[in-house]
């Protein structure tokens, strides 16, 4: 590019960097140039060899003919000048523009033009900062950094004293000098470097440099007064040099003080500024010149300066002492302790079992008469009930009936299909195909109306162990009885139901659970019945109500059912395995199943006569229930010999006929013998007398009979374990088929079939003709039960109260979390206390953040059991219409998750924050708390999702641990984010540990200044720069970190509810 002065300067490629100049005068350092043709080689050797004859030598500051302006450093390696800040050009005489913060990327000023500085910068060469914003991006030592590593809290210090590199721009105020130069205003630039103890002085006219000086061995000081401040720069040595051809340095028509500057200006020199009074530059030789020509004693100046510093580096700044956190720590610990004690006292008081309000209830007259009698009597007739699953026939051709005021018992051996048949009668959701007809009061009723008039009690008691008997039944009443019914009426019905079942005396006893028993098994069973009976169902189904009970409690439960049926005209249907004779005597109707086939269905009193009719009489004094079970088992197990694979009908060979008599499971097959499985003949040998034996006497068997018995039993075992043989769908043995056909051909079956057909035809008769004694259940249920059950708000309130009681009455987990939070906080406070603002303190801060997240993250695994312990309870209560899945989930979140996930981090953070000495600012403190709580909630929502999705707690625990470890790996402390391949950067994004860790680190360290003293070297570095080195983004608190935690929490919570609603259902 050609310069306006007429001198030509050509810029060659940076690989060559050869500029040619010519010495025009002995005392003038004027740069001249020449151009190379674009086609010429740029090799330095070729350039020298092909240089034209009149071409001047290339610039080399090592030669006497060339010098570096403004006392730039001459490189011994390439002969080029290293210019000071603000200067450029091959000879360091060209000012730079833009700003000092741009470093080496500054534009050079064009000849004849002035610099246009960037916002916040001023001066001839844009070296003087004017605003604090101009210092953004300026380092502590004066070297600019990249945009992503900019230092915060920088300020433009204008006090005049040099801290590192100070620059000042001054206007000359000597009156005579201004009068002599009306069109060329004189100016001075003054800069000092604290590290080298040097200052530089430049004199300008019309923003063109005339001469420059370098002051050495400089010392600066400041004096602070009550009315003014002064700064002093005293330098022992000074050397000055002219710019040849410039004003007063050889320019046509002006003086030339070149020799004067070299010979007379030696020092010492001083630069003094007084606040609001201006500055002056003094040097003996310079003062003499000024006084001789202008009449002043020294050069007077009006200056403005600026230096970019961190606020903590400003002269006079005293870092505030670290606050004494003793009182804050004491208050935090005392507050946490008081909170724990208060919560414990409240829980202890609330957890006491209060007596129920029996006797204090006064019902309105319009409700007192229709409690236990408020139901629709319902008869149940069913025919040809069948059930297939996966190609297997589980039930086939089962018919029967149950009427109001009666008990229908369904009996059979284990695996006979009793529970499956009861589920089908109760309209439970089955995975297989159901066939057959079920009529209620002679009419087909849809499932919705049917469930309004029925109750179902499962075989296992699924009750909440922390509740009392009264509370358990009352919650069932509050959730399931119509919302229009008054609270007093619901309480009265609860107590009345308990009184009917004989459990009113234990109303204030807790249910208890494994390891903490309270009430007996029979009482617990009656509580389960009461939960269903409190809704006044017309038909009550019970699956094995006497299972696991002793004889007395079993009889007590059945007796309660008898009273319920006969006194209140209920229909009771239940399965039972092998009842005692006194229990059997209470049955009204009886159904006997064997391998899913119907053996008997009719009145219980007629079963003995029926057995005698078909050739299998029950011995006198023998329990008919035991006899039936043994009979069906014997008929279903066809024996085979180990040596023979002959068909079952050929097993009884002549040689074994007599031994079969000794077989306890084959003896019943002889129709001509009055003996049975429980009463049979045993032979010691062919000559012994036959002895009658009962089940209370043990027969002696010969070696021969024992051997035969073992062979036959082994054969049956092998048959049972064959993979192709299915008990429910295998070929029916001849003896079992004989029992099935015997009932089909019996008069009892014919009468039953006729009754079912008559009942089915009755509702179809002409209108106005009385055809049935019992009303239509669908119509009556709509009239008497059409009122809605508890609203969502009521459900939520009741379930929340129940969840809260369950939490405080079993406070082990809650107490463990609170005590752990306090205990671990004290330990962390002891080891991390008095954290410092250096590299070690930086490490300790990251360490406490990482440890805190790991602590609360893995402690959330304790939430796995919160739902797992109630999974069965939820499925059955939901199936029985207690509540909706949403209200249960909402109450679970509010009173199980929040107390365990919000309070502990608040207690922990309140103790350690001030104790260890984190940033003592209210805003930063609450951001710290917010991050801890939100992280804890996010982790708890993940664990809640796993506990709902996996029925096995062990599997959920393993998956949860793996998820937490994965998130921990990408926290940001173990693996630097910048070292992860770009394709896998999303792993940090999806890690909620990383979001919380980065938020905590940024919140604490973003504006922190670290100071490290090592081996006599002081290092000051902003913590934000180290965060960037760790791969953590200094400006990422609210977005994306806190936002991501909120998104994660919301997503996992919604996913948990969806899985609970659509996946966790009762499957039978």
C-alpha angles and dihedrals in degrees: 000000000000117000121223093239090073094250114120122224119184122194113213126195115293091246089069105027092184118154121175124216136175130215104234097177134015092240099033123083101203119162116226126178147187134211130241121217111254089237094056122102115260096211110130093227092050091047091055093044095048097040111135116253095251096042112121120234119273120264113275119162089201087073121082091235092065132056136178111245122230088024093287116178116265112221115228091205104056104007092241128132124252102211125212119244111293096027134093142157130092090287098033092245098114116090119229125228137202105056142311088247090068092069113189093356097078127126121241118239115254118235114268094015136095126234120261102213124206120257112293096020131099144166132088092287096027095249098129120086117217105179137034092240089061089065095059106119093025115127127225094253098044101264116118118236134208118284093251092056100049118150119236129215094039119154137191104243111209101175094112097235116116116241100166112330117358124188127191133185115206137186116215109240101185103129098215093049091051091048092052092048106041094151098034107054110205118230138177132210118202126186135169135196115209096200096055096034089231134129131192128214125193127184117209137184119193086352091299115122116240104176139346136207137201119213119200137193090028125176124192130198139169132218118203117203133179091250105024144013126223133196125199131196115189118184126184098205136032134179126185136192136191127233101234116244095016130117112303087000102084101304112149110269096015139089123272112219096170095117091042092056093049098044107031106031103080106130165194096199135180137196114200130181129188119195112258091357103076134238138279135205117213134186124149097239093040091048090053092051093048093048093047096050104025107022096238125118096226143351112285120206144185107214140184120189141174142185127190110238140159110256090247091058097056110119110257093024111133115194109236113252116259106269118253103246096183094105092042091050092048092050092047094051092043091048092049091048092047090049093052092047092047093049091047091051093048092048092048092051095044092044095060113108106248120203116258122252096250110151094022095080119102114187125206111251093244091060103037095078101048107054111098092015094053099104141094114249107235134191120201122212122177133174137188094359109184133172130191128185125184093345093310123115108227098170130019135183100345116166134170147116142242123199135196113277092023139103119226112199120196111203135182143124122282109293094019091123100255097136092042091052091048091051090053092050090049091050094241117170108265129190094218135062119281123201133179140066129285121186129188112201087345095304135102108246126194120238096256094056092039093057090051091066099038138074129197129205116193126221093247118058106237102188132144105255096209095060126085122242091255093049092049094054093038093055089053090052094046093050100042109031118088116282090230090064113098122247091241090055092050091051092047092050089050093054093042091053091049090050092052091053094044097244099110090101091062096043094123096045118104119243093234127198141219111329093008107065121181112159127029126260093255092051091048090052091052090050089055089051091048091055089061098035093054089074089058097237120194092216122033120196120197127184112212096330091181097046112133094006129121120244095266096049091043090055090046092054094048091046088055089053091050091053091047093052100042101035097042101028095243126157111233123192121179143157121234131182111209113338128192119259093254089056092047090055089064095059120107100185128023134197120187120197131189121183090341093306126117114249099167137358120174145069114345093224092061098052094090093053090045092054090051091051093055093047101261105100118183111238116250114269092014123125106255091208091058090045092052093049093048091045094053093043092050091048093048096049109070109194123226131190120241089230097045132059093184120138118277092253091061100047096095098077123175094258092054101038094097093043090053087064088063091051107102092207097045102040091085089064093076106090092188092062123078090209124102141185089289097036115039143138123256126197124211091188139329093280099045123108115255110251125201112230132189131197089267093060127064117225123217115234130201124242089252095053092045091053092049091047092053092049093051094046091050091051091052091049091053090049091050095053097046107122093223093055117088118187093214098043106026125112112291113245117241094247093050090047088052091056092047094050092044091061094043089055095044126107090237091062093046091051090048092050091049092050093051092049091048092049091049092051096045099076089050093062122112119290115265095028113108104239104158137032092210124071128238106277093208093055096040094046090053090052099043101025103026090104113106123254125237115321123242091259092052091046091051093048093049095043091047091053091048092048091048092051091048089052099049096038090056099038098161095104094040092048092047092054094048095044091046091051092052095041096047090044090056091049092049091046090054095051099036100037121133094019112197134223097243138087092284090051090050090054092047091051092053089045096054091046092051093046093048093053092047090049096052094035096058093037087064088071086081087074090072092085096046092082099020090066091053100038095104092041091052095048094050097042091048091048090050092052100252096138145329122274091242096059091046091050093047093051090047091053094046102045104025107032102034099050090050098040106035105039100047096056090046090052092044095047093045090057102043102036099076094024096063092037107248119171105307098222124121095222094050091045094056091044087055091051092046092053093050094048095044092048091049091050091048093051091045090052090053092050091045090054090052093048090053096042096047120055090195112077091202093057092045090050092052094047091046092051092050092049092050092048091050091051090045091054091059096041091116099251101075098041123030109233092220091060094055114096114257092245091061098043089106089071089074091046094055093046109100087193088061093048092052095041094050091046092052093046094047093045092053104033107030096096098024120120115211123209121193127183114196129161092344093308120117115213122190115186133160114245089227089068091055090047088056089051089054089054093252119136112234095209100045107098106110094022124066102351106051090034091052092050090052091048092048092049093049094044096049092044093053090045090052091053093047092051090047093049100043104025110032101072134135108268119187 
